């Protein structure tokens, strides 16, 4: 036994008094805890960095290159602001609220995003898909049947349009406020990765199906009819059947206005596309259309002479903030969360495209916060939920927009319209706004071509696309989104569980073909390789997770038995 072992075995005994807290206070001497200047500076720097990341405007605006960007942002902002006018009024019809609230939604949220957003090129504001989702909520919670009042005759009733619109505005603002709170909370807990569960096929199919809902919802303005309001699953099918039954009551004047406007818009856009190479600034086709339509409607008195429904009174000025209707929050939680996810998914997808193209970074969590504040604060000013528009964003980029300043300038354009010239569009036919929506949705309708391309590249994604389309059309945008995400996750689970691999062995590779062995790298190199006894090379096509781990073991075990049998022959 050496000295080290003896030392380890020496017993120790410690004798001391057991001290409680009071005894420690008497024996020990307390010292005042003071934060050093260095630590204070470090905390101040950390707070400043956190605050600047929360308010990106304070970071990029002091370094704004005025000479390089000012002219481009000015032209771009004016061009996009002009586009906001017709689109805001048209998409307000989708949300089932008066057109002026579309202009409010094109003003307040843009200013908020200007302060907190990180994307330099997306144009936030009204968006067709978001508007139709809002419309499904407003029409479900405030149907026309709840606002029928006795008429002049004993057995007649009339619709209280003023009361109905006021209630729908309150509903739209409340669900927008709640969706903004959801987005804000998700951003604060760094939940920006949630968008990864919205695959590109799912988003494109969902927006295509939502466009179908948009088109069907606007047919009543094109034909001048009043179909019954349906809600819940299959409501789109019931609405189409109802419209077909009412075609005999079509207002001819309204139908003529719709057809002429659609043909004129299509022709004007084709000519604008041809002239785009020679004219640096895009032609505001929609603005010219609503100006001409308003003048014609006023001169010919289409409302009185032909029964064409017009926009009606547009109040000038801005409205004071209003608290959300707390009593309605419980009935719209699911709708608000769907709005939060869809709006964020569309905005971040488009924002990342521009960020990759122009080499800058978009903070996904900060985008959630920016959109959340835009919707939450906008909801207090009677706005409805916003996202970003592809058409406006493309115009903003093509006209020289290089920063968020372009968005702020477009908001100033809308402010001038609200304060000075909004009332000039009171005679604008609603059929013209519906026609603008139809023509602007042609890009979404082209997404049906995804089916053919996905069939050639990835059949599972094609199934996701088709199922998302069917589910959203049949179940409405809110339930359709939840069902589509669930189906998409199931396909991921299925692909993970059914994942296969490639095996290489000189003796048995040609007889045991797992998955795409002929395309595997190992198989293509077997001419220069030699088998090593008792070694099996396996190439897996995906990450190993607990659902497919057992399958991997079984696939590796079966060839091993084959090898052992063949080696004993």
Secondary structure, DSSP 8 states (H G I E B T S, - for coil): --HHHHHHT-----------HHHHHHHS--------HHHHHHHHHHHHHHHHHH-THHHHSTT--HHHHHHHHHHHHHHHHHHHHHHHHHHHHHTTS-THHHHHTTTHHHHHHHHH---SS--EE--HHHHHHHHHHHHHHS-GGGGEEE-SSTT-EEE-HHHHHHHHHHHHHHHHHHHHHHHHHHHHTT-GGGGGGS-HHHHHHHHHHHHHHHHHHHHHHHHT-------STTHHHHHHHHHHHTGGG--HHHHHHHHHHHHHHHHHHHHHHHHTTT-SS---HHHHHHHHHHHHHHHHTHHHHH---B------S--------GGGGGGSHHHHHHHHHHHHHHHHHHHHHHHHHHT----HHHHHHHHHHHHHHHHHTT----EE-HHHHHHHHHTT--STHHHHHHHHHHHHIIIIIGGGGTT-BHHHHHHHHHHHTHHHHGGGGHHHHHHHH-HHHHHHHHHHHHHHHHHHHHHHHHHHHHHHHHHHHHHHHT--EEEE-TTTTTT---SSGGG-HHHHTGGG----TT--EEEESS---HHHHHHHHHHHHHHHHHHHHHHH-
